[in-house]
Amino acid sequence: MSTSRSSKSRFQATQSMPTTRPGTKRSRLRVSYINPLSVIKTTFIISLVFGLASIVALIMLWSVAKLSGTIDLATGLLTDIFGAGGAGFNIVSLLSLPRIILIGSVFTVFQVVTWTLLSGIVSVIYNMFAEYVGGWEVTLTDDL
């Protein structure tokens, strides 16, 4: 079961460009196909790492806010505004560490799913357009 894509080169050399220094070689390549499964796997891993880093950052930010007394000051401010017995609004119960971790985890799952799906869709769209316009041209050099 071979397709016409497997016989074509994914990177097509268009031409060799003149060099400015002896020993420097420049080559122009055209990216005419991107494997959507590779894009999906790579984006999944990268967005998962960023999601876990955001959860760690939320935990650190909550710890700093709790240790510096910012959460207690916000509770006192809301008590002054709404009254001691009026609203019964307690920010400490709303901003507890387990709730912050839960909100961060839900956001991370949403982010991972969204970025993975969008990257797969974009790679398929790129492949459709690359068939008509020829792809993305890249110039590579061994110049340091």
A tleap script that builds the chain and sets N, CA, C and O, in Angstrom:
source leaprc.protein.ff14SB
mol = sequence {
  NMET SER THR SER ARG SER SER LYS SER ARG
  PHE GLN ALA THR GLN SER MET PRO THR THR
  ARG PRO GLY THR LYS ARG SER ARG LEU ARG
  VAL SER TYR ILE ASN PRO LEU SER VAL ILE
  LYS THR THR PHE ILE ILE SER LEU VAL PHE
  GLY LEU ALA SER ILE VAL ALA LEU ILE MET
  LEU TRP SER VAL ALA LYS LEU SER GLY THR
  ILE ASP LEU ALA THR GLY LEU LEU THR ASP
  ILE PHE GLY ALA GLY GLY ALA GLY PHE ASN
  ILE VAL SER LEU LEU SER LEU PRO ARG ILE
  ILE LEU ILE GLY SER VAL PHE THR VAL PHE
  GLN VAL VAL THR TRP THR LEU LEU SER GLY
  ILE VAL SER VAL ILE TYR ASN MET PHE ALA
  GLU TYR VAL GLY GLY TRP GLU VAL THR LEU
  THR ASP ASP CLEU
}
set mol.1.N position { 0.839 -1.161 0.000 }
set mol.1.CA position { 0.000 0.000 0.000 }
set mol.1.C position { 0.890 1.231 0.000 }
set mol.1.O position { 1.139 1.828 1.048 }
set mol.2.N position { 1.355 1.598 -1.145 }
set mol.2.CA position { 2.228 2.760 -1.207 }
set mol.2.C position { 1.467 3.933 -1.786 }
set mol.2.O position { 0.607 3.789 -2.655 }
set mol.3.N position { 1.809 5.072 -1.281 }
set mol.3.CA position { 1.167 6.286 -1.774 }
set mol.3.C position { 2.168 7.064 -2.605 }
set mol.3.O position { 3.360 6.757 -2.632 }
set mol.4.N position { 1.658 8.073 -3.277 }
set mol.4.CA position { 2.546 8.887 -4.094 }
set mol.4.C position { 3.454 9.742 -3.219 }
set mol.4.O position { 4.512 10.180 -3.671 }
set mol.5.N position { 3.055 9.986 -1.969 }
set mol.5.CA position { 3.867 10.804 -1.073 }
set mol.5.C position { 5.148 10.097 -0.657 }
set mol.5.O position { 6.190 10.734 -0.504 }
set mol.6.N position { 5.073 8.774 -0.472 }
set mol.6.CA position { 6.246 8.062 0.008 }
set mol.6.C position { 7.361 8.043 -1.032 }
set mol.6.O position { 8.528 7.889 -0.670 }
set mol.7.N position { 7.035 8.194 -2.305 }
set mol.7.CA position { 8.067 8.182 -3.328 }
set mol.7.C position { 8.696 9.564 -3.507 }
set mol.7.O position { 9.799 9.671 -4.043 }
set mol.8.N position { 8.012 10.620 -3.068 }
set mol.8.CA position { 8.543 11.972 -3.216 }
set mol.8.C position { 9.407 12.333 -2.020 }
set mol.8.O position { 9.186 11.852 -0.908 }
set mol.9.N position { 10.368 13.164 -2.258 }
set mol.9.CA position { 11.192 13.669 -1.175 }
set mol.9.C position { 10.431 14.757 -0.440 }
set mol.9.O position { 9.772 15.586 -1.068 }
set mol.10.N position { 10.513 14.764 0.858 }
set mol.10.CA position { 9.799 15.771 1.650 }
set mol.10.C position { 10.529 17.104 1.606 }
set mol.10.O position { 9.905 18.158 1.727 }
set mol.11.N position { 11.829 17.066 1.437 }
set mol.11.CA position { 12.627 18.276 1.311 }
set mol.11.C position { 13.207 18.291 -0.097 }
set mol.11.O position { 13.984 17.410 -0.465 }
set mol.12.N position { 12.834 19.277 -0.867 }
set mol.12.CA position { 13.298 19.349 -2.237 }
set mol.12.C position { 14.329 20.471 -2.340 }
set mol.12.O position { 14.039 21.619 -2.003 }
set mol.13.N position { 15.523 20.137 -2.803 }
set mol.13.CA position { 16.540 21.158 -2.997 }
set mol.13.C position { 16.192 21.945 -4.240 }
set mol.13.O position { 16.008 21.376 -5.316 }
set mol.14.N position { 16.101 23.272 -4.090 }
set mol.14.CA position { 15.707 24.083 -5.238 }
set mol.14.C position { 16.921 24.528 -6.027 }
set mol.14.O position { 16.957 24.359 -7.245 }
set mol.15.N position { 17.906 25.089 -5.368 }
set mol.15.CA position { 19.137 25.463 -6.055 }
set mol.15.C position { 20.189 25.798 -5.018 }
set mol.15.O position { 19.874 26.095 -3.866 }
set mol.16.N position { 21.435 25.748 -5.437 }
set mol.16.CA position { 22.526 26.128 -4.563 }
set mol.16.C position { 22.841 27.591 -4.809 }
set mol.16.O position { 22.995 28.017 -5.954 }
set mol.17.N position { 22.937 28.355 -3.738 }
set mol.17.CA position { 23.156 29.794 -3.866 }
set mol.17.C position { 24.651 30.089 -3.858 }
set mol.17.O position { 25.425 29.325 -3.281 }
set mol.18.N position { 25.068 31.181 -4.485 }
set mol.18.CA position { 26.486 31.536 -4.450 }
set mol.18.C position { 26.900 31.899 -3.029 }
set mol.18.O position { 26.100 32.406 -2.243 }
set mol.19.N position { 28.138 31.636 -2.722 }
set mol.19.CA position { 28.637 31.910 -1.379 }
set mol.19.C position { 29.444 33.193 -1.367 }
set mol.19.O position { 29.989 33.614 -2.387 }
set mol.20.N position { 29.510 33.796 -0.213 }
set mol.20.CA position { 30.286 35.026 -0.082 }
set mol.20.C position { 31.711 34.736 0.357 }
set mol.20.O position { 32.615 35.508 0.036 }
set mol.21.N position { 31.937 33.653 1.077 }
set mol.21.CA position { 33.276 33.267 1.508 }
set mol.21.C position { 33.595 31.890 0.957 }
set mol.21.O position { 32.692 31.074 0.773 }
set mol.22.N position { 34.844 31.625 0.696 }
set mol.22.CA position { 35.184 30.275 0.255 }
set mol.22.C position { 34.954 29.275 1.392 }
set mol.22.O position { 35.293 29.546 2.544 }
set mol.23.N position { 34.391 28.150 1.070 }
set mol.23.CA position { 34.123 27.128 2.066 }
set mol.23.C position { 32.732 27.222 2.677 }
set mol.23.O position { 32.315 26.305 3.383 }
set mol.24.N position { 32.005 28.303 2.426 }
set mol.24.CA position { 30.652 28.454 2.941 }
set mol.24.C position { 29.680 27.959 1.892 }
set mol.24.O position { 29.711 28.401 0.744 }
set mol.25.N position { 28.829 27.055 2.284 }
set mol.25.CA position { 27.864 26.494 1.347 }
set mol.25.C position { 26.467 26.848 1.818 }
set mol.25.O position { 26.152 26.724 3.001 }
set mol.26.N position { 25.636 27.286 0.895 }
set mol.26.CA position { 24.240 27.600 1.184 }
set mol.26.C position { 23.368 26.709 0.316 }
set mol.26.O position { 23.658 26.476 -0.857 }
set mol.27.N position { 22.313 26.224 0.908 }
set mol.27.CA position { 21.395 25.362 0.179 }
set mol.27.C position { 19.969 25.790 0.494 }
set mol.27.O position { 19.616 26.032 1.648 }
set mol.28.N position { 19.167 25.877 -0.544 }
set mol.28.CA position { 17.767 26.259 -0.368 }
set mol.28.C position { 16.912 25.003 -0.446 }
set mol.28.O position { 16.970 24.257 -1.423 }
set mol.29.N position { 16.115 24.779 0.598 }
set mol.29.CA position { 15.249 23.607 0.659 }
set mol.29.C position { 13.798 24.063 0.746 }
set mol.29.O position { 13.499 25.162 1.212 }
set mol.30.N position { 12.921 23.206 0.293 }
set mol.30.CA position { 11.490 23.512 0.336 }
set mol.30.C position { 10.790 22.417 1.152 }
set mol.30.O position { 10.893 21.234 0.827 }
set mol.31.N position { 10.080 22.817 2.210 }
set mol.31.CA position { 9.323 21.885 3.030 }
set mol.31.C position { 7.954 21.732 2.379 }
set mol.31.O position { 7.117 22.633 2.440 }
set mol.32.N position { 7.743 20.584 1.759 }
set mol.32.CA position { 6.503 20.388 1.017 }
set mol.32.C position { 5.497 19.501 1.734 }
set mol.32.O position { 4.363 19.380 1.270 }
set mol.33.N position { 5.869 18.874 2.851 }
set mol.33.CA position { 4.950 18.014 3.590 }
set mol.33.C position { 5.400 17.934 5.044 }
set mol.33.O position { 6.587 17.777 5.329 }
set mol.34.N position { 4.449 18.042 5.953 }
set mol.34.CA position { 4.699 17.879 7.383 }
set mol.34.C position { 3.795 16.758 7.868 }
set mol.34.O position { 2.587 16.788 7.636 }
set mol.35.N position { 4.367 15.781 8.533 }
set mol.35.CA position { 3.595 14.651 9.025 }
set mol.35.C position { 2.722 15.111 10.202 }
set mol.35.O position { 3.261 15.493 11.241 }
set mol.36.N position { 1.385 15.084 10.067 }
set mol.36.CA position { 0.514 15.567 11.145 }
set mol.36.C position { 0.667 14.789 12.457 }
set mol.36.O position { 0.535 15.369 13.534 }
set mol.37.N position { 0.942 13.486 12.378 }
set mol.37.CA position { 1.095 12.704 13.599 }
set mol.37.C position { 2.331 13.146 14.391 }
set mol.37.O position { 2.297 13.186 15.621 }
set mol.38.N position { 3.416 13.474 13.692 }
set mol.38.CA position { 4.606 13.980 14.375 }
set mol.38.C position { 4.335 15.327 15.034 }
set mol.38.O position { 4.798 15.594 16.143 }
set mol.39.N position { 3.580 16.172 14.335 }
set mol.39.CA position { 3.232 17.480 14.896 }
set mol.39.C position { 2.361 17.310 16.131 }
set mol.39.O position { 2.558 18.006 17.127 }
set mol.40.N position { 1.409 16.402 16.078 }
set mol.40.CA position { 0.506 16.179 17.206 }
set mol.40.C position { 1.282 15.650 18.413 }
set mol.40.O position { 1.076 16.114 19.534 }
set mol.41.N position { 2.170 14.684 18.189 }
set mol.41.CA position { 2.947 14.130 19.301 }
set mol.41.C position { 3.855 15.181 19.931 }
set mol.41.O position { 3.939 15.284 21.155 }
set mol.42.N position { 4.530 15.957 19.095 }
set mol.42.CA position { 5.438 16.985 19.598 }
set mol.42.C position { 4.674 18.069 20.351 }
set mol.42.O position { 5.099 18.491 21.426 }
set mol.43.N position { 3.570 18.514 19.808 }
set mol.43.CA position { 2.778 19.550 20.469 }
set mol.43.C position { 2.184 19.039 21.773 }
set mol.43.O position { 2.089 19.794 22.741 }
set mol.44.N position { 1.786 17.779 21.817 }
set mol.44.CA position { 1.250 17.213 23.050 }
set mol.44.C position { 2.289 17.254 24.155 }
set mol.44.O position { 1.987 17.669 25.275 }
set mol.45.N position { 3.500 16.831 23.857 }
set mol.45.CA position { 4.561 16.813 24.873 }
set mol.45.C position { 4.906 18.230 25.325 }
set mol.45.O position { 5.038 18.487 26.522 }
set mol.46.N position { 5.052 19.153 24.365 }
set mol.46.CA position { 5.416 20.528 24.713 }
set mol.46.C position { 4.317 21.195 25.538 }
set mol.46.O position { 4.616 21.856 26.532 }
set mol.47.N position { 3.057 21.036 25.146 }
set mol.47.CA position { 1.980 21.667 25.909 }
set mol.47.C position { 1.799 21.009 27.268 }
set mol.47.O position { 1.394 21.679 28.218 }
set mol.48.N position { 2.085 19.721 27.390 }
set mol.48.CA position { 2.029 19.057 28.689 }
set mol.48.C position { 3.101 19.605 29.625 }
set mol.48.O position { 2.844 19.825 30.809 }
set mol.49.N position { 4.290 19.823 29.098 }
set mol.49.CA position { 5.371 20.396 29.912 }
set mol.49.C position { 5.013 21.812 30.359 }
set mol.49.O position { 5.208 22.161 31.523 }
set mol.50.N position { 4.488 22.631 29.439 }
set mol.50.CA position { 4.079 23.989 29.815 }
set mol.50.C position { 2.929 23.959 30.826 }
set mol.50.O position { 2.883 24.798 31.725 }
set mol.51.N position { 2.017 23.022 30.697 }
set mol.51.CA position { 0.919 22.902 31.644 }
set mol.51.C position { 1.400 22.534 33.035 }
set mol.51.O position { 0.951 23.107 34.027 }
set mol.52.N position { 2.317 21.573 33.105 }
set mol.52.CA position { 2.870 21.208 34.406 }
set mol.52.C position { 3.667 22.357 35.017 }
set mol.52.O position { 3.631 22.567 36.230 }
set mol.53.N position { 4.378 23.091 34.186 }
set mol.53.CA position { 5.114 24.256 34.683 }
set mol.53.C position { 4.163 25.324 35.197 }
set mol.53.O position { 4.480 26.008 36.170 }
set mol.54.N position { 2.996 25.485 34.563 }
set mol.54.CA position { 2.034 26.479 35.048 }
set mol.54.C position { 1.425 26.053 36.375 }
set mol.54.O position { 1.139 26.903 37.218 }
set mol.55.N position { 1.221 24.755 36.579 }
set mol.55.CA position { 0.709 24.282 37.867 }
set mol.55.C position { 1.741 24.526 38.965 }
set mol.55.O position { 1.392 24.967 40.060 }
set mol.56.N position { 3.002 24.243 38.677 }
set mol.56.CA position { 4.063 24.505 39.650 }
set mol.56.C position { 4.155 25.999 39.951 }
set mol.56.O position { 4.344 26.388 41.104 }
set mol.57.N position { 4.023 26.836 38.926 }
set mol.57.CA position { 4.061 28.282 39.133 }
set mol.57.C position { 2.871 28.747 39.976 }
set mol.57.O position { 3.026 29.630 40.820 }
set mol.58.N position { 1.693 28.169 39.762 }
set mol.58.CA position { 0.534 28.515 40.584 }
set mol.58.C position { 0.749 28.141 42.042 }
set mol.58.O position { 0.401 28.910 42.938 }
set mol.59.N position { 1.316 26.974 42.284 }
set mol.59.CA position { 1.595 26.548 43.663 }
set mol.59.C position { 2.593 27.490 44.314 }
set mol.59.O position { 2.420 27.875 45.471 }
set mol.60.N position { 3.633 27.865 43.584 }
set mol.60.CA position { 4.628 28.788 44.140 }
set mol.60.C position { 4.010 30.163 44.399 }
set mol.60.O position { 4.280 30.772 45.434 }
set mol.61.N position { 3.196 30.653 43.485 }
set mol.61.CA position { 2.552 31.947 43.663 }
set mol.61.C position { 1.592 31.933 44.851 }
set mol.61.O position { 1.533 32.894 45.619 }
set mol.62.N position { 0.845 30.843 44.998 }
set mol.62.CA position { -0.058 30.723 46.141 }
set mol.62.C position { 0.739 30.691 47.444 }
set mol.62.O position { 0.343 31.318 48.427 }
set mol.63.N position { 1.861 29.965 47.459 }
set mol.63.CA position { 2.683 29.888 48.666 }
set mol.63.C position { 3.229 31.257 49.056 }
set mol.63.O position { 3.235 31.612 50.234 }
set mol.64.N position { 3.682 32.020 48.078 }
set mol.64.CA position { 4.194 33.371 48.359 }
set mol.64.C position { 3.073 34.264 48.871 }
set mol.64.O position { 3.274 35.029 49.815 }
set mol.65.N position { 1.890 34.174 48.257 }
set mol.65.CA position { 0.757 34.997 48.704 }
set mol.65.C position { 0.321 34.609 50.114 }
set mol.65.O position { -0.027 35.478 50.914 }
set mol.66.N position { 0.336 33.342 50.420 }
set mol.66.CA position { -0.067 32.885 51.753 }
set mol.66.C position { 0.968 33.297 52.797 }
set mol.66.O position { 0.604 33.780 53.869 }
set mol.67.N position { 2.257 33.112 52.494 }
set mol.67.CA position { 3.298 33.454 53.462 }
set mol.67.C position { 3.443 34.957 53.673 }
set mol.67.O position { 3.802 35.399 54.764 }
set mol.68.N position { 3.167 35.736 52.646 }
set mol.68.CA position { 3.295 37.191 52.791 }
set mol.68.C position { 2.062 37.824 53.426 }
set mol.68.O position { 2.079 39.006 53.767 }
set mol.69.N position { 0.997 37.052 53.586 }
set mol.69.CA position { -0.203 37.568 54.228 }
set mol.69.C position { -1.153 38.274 53.284 }
set mol.69.O position { -2.095 38.921 53.739 }
set mol.70.N position { -0.939 38.171 52.006 }
set mol.70.CA position { -1.804 38.834 51.030 }
set mol.70.C position { -3.220 38.288 51.065 }
set mol.70.O position { -4.178 39.050 50.936 }
set mol.71.N position { -3.368 36.993 51.235 }
set mol.71.CA position { -4.699 36.387 51.274 }
set mol.71.C position { -5.457 36.859 52.513 }
set mol.71.O position { -6.656 37.129 52.435 }
set mol.72.N position { -4.776 36.962 53.651 }
set mol.72.CA position { -5.426 37.450 54.868 }
set mol.72.C position { -5.809 38.920 54.740 }
set mol.72.O position { -6.858 39.335 55.232 }
set mol.73.N position { -4.960 39.712 54.079 }
set mol.73.CA position { -5.294 41.120 53.859 }
set mol.73.C position { -6.505 41.267 52.942 }
set mol.73.O position { -7.352 42.132 53.162 }
set mol.74.N position { -6.586 40.424 51.918 }
set mol.74.CA position { -7.742 40.473 51.014 }
set mol.74.C position { -9.009 40.064 51.746 }
set mol.74.O position { -10.072 40.636 51.506 }
set mol.75.N position { -8.913 39.087 52.632 }
set mol.75.CA position { -10.079 38.689 53.425 }
set mol.75.C position { -10.523 39.830 54.333 }
set mol.75.O position { -11.719 40.098 54.449 }
set mol.76.N position { -9.575 40.503 54.975 }
set mol.76.CA position { -9.908 41.647 55.822 }
set mol.76.C position { -10.537 42.781 55.027 }
set mol.76.O position { -11.481 43.411 55.503 }
set mol.77.N position { -10.042 43.053 53.840 }
set mol.77.CA position { -10.595 44.099 52.988 }
set mol.77.C position { -12.031 43.778 52.585 }
set mol.77.O position { -12.900 44.648 52.643 }
set mol.78.N position { -12.283 42.542 52.178 }
set mol.78.CA position { -13.643 42.156 51.804 }
set mol.78.C position { -14.587 42.163 52.997 }
set mol.78.O position { -15.770 42.467 52.844 }
set mol.79.N position { -14.083 41.832 54.186 }
set mol.79.CA position { -14.906 41.902 55.389 }
set mol.79.C position { -15.268 43.346 55.698 }
set mol.79.O position { -16.392 43.630 56.112 }
set mol.80.N position { -14.306 44.279 55.498 }
set mol.80.CA position { -14.588 45.695 55.716 }
set mol.80.C position { -15.602 46.230 54.710 }
set mol.80.O position { -16.450 47.052 55.058 }
set mol.81.N position { -15.519 45.778 53.495 }
set mol.81.CA position { -16.426 46.280 52.458 }
set mol.81.C position { -17.835 45.728 52.651 }
set mol.81.O position { -18.800 46.492 52.635 }
set mol.82.N position { -17.968 44.419 52.832 }
set mol.82.CA position { -19.282 43.794 52.898 }
set mol.82.C position { -19.824 43.646 54.310 }
set mol.82.O position { -20.993 43.298 54.478 }
set mol.83.N position { -19.031 43.893 55.306 }
set mol.83.CA position { -19.469 43.741 56.696 }
set mol.83.C position { -19.132 42.362 57.216 }
set mol.83.O position { -18.957 41.416 56.448 }
set mol.84.N position { -19.044 42.262 58.526 }
set mol.84.CA position { -18.602 41.012 59.150 }
set mol.84.C position { -19.619 39.887 58.970 }
set mol.84.O position { -19.242 38.751 58.686 }
set mol.85.N position { -20.890 40.192 59.132 }
set mol.85.CA position { -21.876 39.119 59.041 }
set mol.85.C position { -22.746 39.210 57.805 }
set mol.85.O position { -23.643 38.388 57.620 }
set mol.86.N position { -22.500 40.189 56.960 }
set mol.86.CA position { -23.380 40.437 55.829 }
set mol.86.C position { -23.324 39.377 54.757 }
set mol.86.O position { -24.284 38.630 54.568 }
set mol.87.N position { -22.236 39.305 54.070 }
set mol.87.CA position { -22.179 38.430 52.898 }
set mol.87.C position { -21.691 37.037 53.231 }
set mol.87.O position { -22.003 36.090 52.508 }
set mol.88.N position { -20.938 36.886 54.298 }
set mol.88.CA position { -20.379 35.579 54.617 }
set mol.88.C position { -19.360 35.129 53.589 }
set mol.88.O position { -19.219 33.935 53.323 }
set mol.89.N position { -18.652 36.084 53.013 }
set mol.89.CA position { -17.699 35.806 51.952 }
set mol.89.C position { -16.330 35.570 52.568 }
set mol.89.O position { -15.777 36.454 53.221 }
set mol.90.N position { -15.782 34.373 52.361 }
set mol.90.CA position { -14.480 34.028 52.924 }
set mol.90.C position { -13.538 33.656 51.786 }
set mol.90.O position { -13.678 32.597 51.174 }
set mol.91.N position { -12.587 34.527 51.510 }
set mol.91.CA position { -11.667 34.298 50.391 }
set mol.91.C position { -10.685 33.176 50.677 }
set mol.91.O position { -10.163 32.557 49.749 }
set mol.92.N position { -10.426 32.905 51.959 }
set mol.92.CA position { -9.481 31.834 52.298 }
set mol.92.C position { -10.037 30.482 51.848 }
set mol.92.O position { -9.282 29.635 51.371 }
set mol.93.N position { -11.336 30.273 51.993 }
set mol.93.CA position { -11.917 28.999 51.551 }
set mol.93.C position { -11.965 28.904 50.027 }
set mol.93.O position { -11.891 27.807 49.473 }
set mol.94.N position { -12.086 30.045 49.346 }
set mol.94.CA position { -12.095 30.032 47.879 }
set mol.94.C position { -10.708 29.823 47.295 }
set mol.94.O position { -10.560 29.191 46.249 }
set mol.95.N position { -9.692 30.352 47.966 }
set mol.95.CA position { -8.330 30.269 47.455 }
set mol.95.C position { -7.490 29.258 48.222 }
set mol.95.O position { -6.323 29.518 48.515 }
set mol.96.N position { -8.064 28.121 48.547 }
set mol.96.CA position { -7.292 27.086 49.219 }
set mol.96.C position { -6.387 26.395 48.189 }
set mol.96.O position { -6.658 26.408 46.989 }
set mol.97.N position { -5.322 25.801 48.688 }
set mol.97.CA position { -4.358 25.167 47.788 }
set mol.97.C position { -4.968 24.037 46.960 }
set mol.97.O position { -4.690 23.973 45.762 }
set mol.98.N position { -5.783 23.144 47.523 }
set mol.98.CA position { -6.381 22.100 46.667 }
set mol.98.C position { -7.257 22.670 45.557 }
set mol.98.O position { -7.282 22.134 44.449 }
set mol.99.N position { -7.975 23.754 45.847 }
set mol.99.CA position { -8.822 24.358 44.818 }
set mol.99.C position { -7.966 25.002 43.729 }
set mol.99.O position { -8.304 24.917 42.548 }
set mol.100.N position { -6.880 25.635 44.107 }
set mol.100.CA position { -5.971 26.239 43.125 }
set mol.100.C position { -5.358 25.157 42.231 }
set mol.100.O position { -5.240 25.346 41.021 }
set mol.101.N position { -4.971 24.033 42.821 }
set mol.101.CA position { -4.403 22.930 42.032 }
set mol.101.C position { -5.466 22.352 41.090 }
set mol.101.O position { -5.159 22.012 39.947 }
set mol.102.N position { -6.712 22.241 41.561 }
set mol.102.CA position { -7.798 21.736 40.716 }
set mol.102.C position { -8.055 22.667 39.533 }
set mol.102.O position { -8.194 22.203 38.401 }
set mol.103.N position { -8.118 23.965 39.782 }
set mol.103.CA position { -8.338 24.932 38.702 }
set mol.103.C position { -7.174 24.897 37.714 }
set mol.103.O position { -7.392 24.929 36.503 }
set mol.104.N position { -5.941 24.831 38.217 }
set mol.104.CA position { -4.774 24.740 37.336 }
set mol.104.C position { -4.758 23.465 36.516 }
set mol.104.O position { -4.356 23.478 35.353 }
set mol.105.N position { -5.195 22.357 37.118 }
set mol.105.CA position { -5.237 21.081 36.389 }
set mol.105.C position { -6.295 21.097 35.295 }
set mol.105.O position { -6.059 20.597 34.195 }
set mol.106.N position { -7.456 21.667 35.586 }
set mol.106.CA position { -8.507 21.763 34.565 }
set mol.106.C position { -8.032 22.635 33.409 }
set mol.106.O position { -8.236 22.296 32.244 }
set mol.107.N position { -7.393 23.768 33.738 }
set mol.107.CA position { -6.865 24.636 32.698 }
set mol.107.C position { -5.784 23.932 31.887 }
set mol.107.O position { -5.725 24.098 30.668 }
set mol.108.N position { -4.931 23.150 32.539 }
set mol.108.CA position { -3.865 22.426 31.834 }
set mol.108.C position { -4.445 21.390 30.883 }
set mol.108.O position { -3.974 21.266 29.753 }
set mol.109.N position { -5.448 20.650 31.313 }
set mol.109.CA position { -6.073 19.657 30.431 }
set mol.109.C position { -6.704 20.347 29.225 }
set mol.109.O position { -6.558 19.884 28.094 }
set mol.110.N position { -7.403 21.450 29.469 }
set mol.110.CA position { -8.011 22.211 28.374 }
set mol.110.C position { -6.941 22.719 27.410 }
set mol.110.O position { -7.111 22.645 26.193 }
set mol.111.N position { -5.846 23.233 27.953 }
set mol.111.CA position { -4.760 23.760 27.123 }
set mol.111.C position { -4.111 22.655 26.290 }
set mol.111.O position { -3.863 22.849 25.100 }
set mol.112.N position { -3.836 21.514 26.891 }
set mol.112.CA position { -3.184 20.409 26.172 }
set mol.112.C position { -4.076 19.923 25.028 }
set mol.112.O position { -3.599 19.729 23.910 }
set mol.113.N position { -5.350 19.727 25.298 }
set mol.113.CA position { -6.267 19.250 24.260 }
set mol.113.C position { -6.403 20.287 23.145 }
set mol.113.O position { -6.375 19.939 21.964 }
set mol.114.N position { -6.550 21.556 23.518 }
set mol.114.CA position { -6.730 22.608 22.515 }
set mol.114.C position { -5.508 22.746 21.620 }
set mol.114.O position { -5.634 22.757 20.395 }
set mol.115.N position { -4.325 22.852 22.220 }
set mol.115.CA position { -3.118 23.034 21.405 }
set mol.115.C position { -2.818 21.819 20.549 }
set mol.115.O position { -2.344 21.961 19.422 }
set mol.116.N position { -3.085 20.619 21.065 }
set mol.116.CA position { -2.834 19.409 20.279 }
set mol.116.C position { -3.760 19.346 19.066 }
set mol.116.O position { -3.315 19.057 17.955 }
set mol.117.N position { -5.040 19.615 19.278 }
set mol.117.CA position { -5.980 19.596 18.150 }
set mol.117.C position { -5.681 20.694 17.134 }
set mol.117.O position { -5.700 20.452 15.927 }
set mol.118.N position { -5.402 21.904 17.626 }
set mol.118.CA position { -5.107 23.003 16.703 }
set mol.118.C position { -3.853 22.750 15.885 }
set mol.118.O position { -3.822 23.055 14.693 }
set mol.119.N position { -2.820 22.199 16.505 }
set mol.119.CA position { -1.595 21.942 15.748 }
set mol.119.C position { -1.811 20.880 14.679 }
set mol.119.O position { -1.268 20.992 13.580 }
set mol.120.N position { -2.598 19.847 14.987 }
set mol.120.CA position { -2.907 18.833 13.981 }
set mol.120.C position { -3.700 19.406 12.821 }
set mol.120.O position { -3.431 19.092 11.661 }
set mol.121.N position { -4.678 20.250 13.133 }
set mol.121.CA position { -5.483 20.881 12.082 }
set mol.121.C position { -4.627 21.799 11.222 }
set mol.121.O position { -4.757 21.802 9.998 }
set mol.122.N position { -3.753 22.579 11.852 }
set mol.122.CA position { -2.882 23.495 11.101 }
set mol.122.C position { -1.919 22.717 10.208 }
set mol.122.O position { -1.650 23.144 9.086 }
set mol.123.N position { -1.396 21.593 10.677 }
set mol.123.CA position { -0.473 20.824 9.829 }
set mol.123.C position { -1.195 20.225 8.625 }
set mol.123.O position { -0.619 20.157 7.539 }
set mol.124.N position { -2.436 19.793 8.793 }
set mol.124.CA position { -3.206 19.276 7.660 }
set mol.124.C position { -3.499 20.397 6.662 }
set mol.124.O position { -3.391 20.203 5.452 }
set mol.125.N position { -3.872 21.571 7.179 }
set mol.125.CA position { -4.125 22.722 6.301 }
set mol.125.C position { -2.849 23.124 5.571 }
set mol.125.O position { -2.893 23.446 4.384 }
set mol.126.N position { -1.714 23.109 6.267 }
set mol.126.CA position { -0.438 23.437 5.616 }
set mol.126.C position { -0.159 22.456 4.477 }
set mol.126.O position { 0.251 22.864 3.391 }
set mol.127.N position { -0.377 21.182 4.722 }
set mol.127.CA position { -0.115 20.186 3.676 }
set mol.127.C position { -1.015 20.392 2.464 }
set mol.127.O position { -0.583 20.192 1.329 }
set mol.128.N position { -2.262 20.790 2.697 }
set mol.128.CA position { -3.164 21.046 1.568 }
set mol.128.C position { -2.687 22.248 0.760 }
set mol.128.O position { -2.690 22.202 -0.470 }
set mol.129.N position { -2.278 23.318 1.429 }
set mol.129.CA position { -1.794 24.492 0.710 }
set mol.129.C position { -0.424 24.249 0.078 }
set mol.129.O position { -0.135 24.792 -0.988 }
set mol.130.N position { 0.416 23.449 0.714 }
set mol.130.CA position { 1.750 23.194 0.176 }
set mol.130.C position { 1.690 22.433 -1.143 }
set mol.130.O position { 2.595 22.552 -1.970 }
set mol.131.N position { 0.638 21.655 -1.345 }
set mol.131.CA position { 0.487 20.964 -2.627 }
set mol.131.C position { 0.280 21.953 -3.769 }
set mol.131.O position { 0.701 21.693 -4.896 }
set mol.132.N position { -0.354 23.068 -3.493 }
set mol.132.CA position { -0.667 24.047 -4.535 }
set mol.132.C position { 0.401 25.117 -4.697 }
set mol.132.O position { 0.706 25.512 -5.822 }
set mol.133.N position { 0.974 25.592 -3.602 }
set mol.133.CA position { 1.935 26.703 -3.697 }
set mol.133.C position { 3.377 26.256 -3.552 }
set mol.133.O position { 4.283 27.069 -3.731 }
set mol.134.N position { 3.618 25.009 -3.238 }
set mol.134.CA position { 4.983 24.502 -3.227 }
set mol.134.C position { 5.625 24.388 -1.865 }
set mol.134.O position { 6.697 23.790 -1.767 }
set mol.135.N position { 5.053 24.913 -0.825 }
set mol.135.CA position { 5.624 24.750 0.506 }
set mol.135.C position { 6.411 25.954 0.967 }
set mol.135.O position { 6.327 27.040 0.394 }
set mol.136.N position { 7.176 25.734 2.015 }
set mol.136.CA position { 7.927 26.783 2.690 }
set mol.136.C position { 9.392 26.633 2.318 }
set mol.136.O position { 9.971 25.561 2.493 }
set mol.137.N position { 9.993 27.691 1.811 }
set mol.137.CA position { 11.383 27.627 1.390 }
set mol.137.C position { 12.296 28.073 2.509 }
set mol.137.O position { 12.081 29.114 3.129 }
set mol.138.N position { 13.336 27.259 2.767 }
set mol.138.CA position { 14.280 27.501 3.842 }
set mol.138.C position { 15.691 27.498 3.242 }
set mol.138.O position { 16.024 26.655 2.410 }
set mol.139.N position { 16.510 28.457 3.682 }
set mol.139.CA position { 17.900 28.492 3.248 }
set mol.139.C position { 18.794 28.040 4.390 }
set mol.139.O position { 18.765 28.623 5.474 }
set mol.140.N position { 19.590 26.999 4.151 }
set mol.140.CA position { 20.496 26.472 5.150 }
set mol.140.C position { 21.930 26.822 4.751 }
set mol.140.O position { 22.300 26.750 3.579 }
set mol.141.N position { 22.723 27.198 5.745 }
set mol.141.CA position { 24.133 27.483 5.499 }
set mol.141.C position { 24.970 26.761 6.544 }
set mol.141.O position { 24.479 26.406 7.616 }
set mol.142.N position { 26.232 26.550 6.219 }
set mol.142.CA position { 27.167 26.037 7.214 }
set mol.142.C position { 28.062 27.169 7.708 }
set mol.142.O position { 29.156 26.933 8.221 }
set mol.143.N position { 27.588 28.388 7.547 }
set mol.143.CA position { 28.307 29.588 7.965 }
set mol.143.C position { 28.196 29.723 9.480 }
set mol.143.O position { 27.107 29.602 10.041 }
set mol.144.N position { 29.313 29.973 10.135 }
set mol.144.CA position { 29.297 30.167 11.593 }
set mol.144.C position { 29.579 31.574 11.956 }
set mol.144.O position { 29.604 31.913 13.138 }
savepdb mol mol.pdb
quit
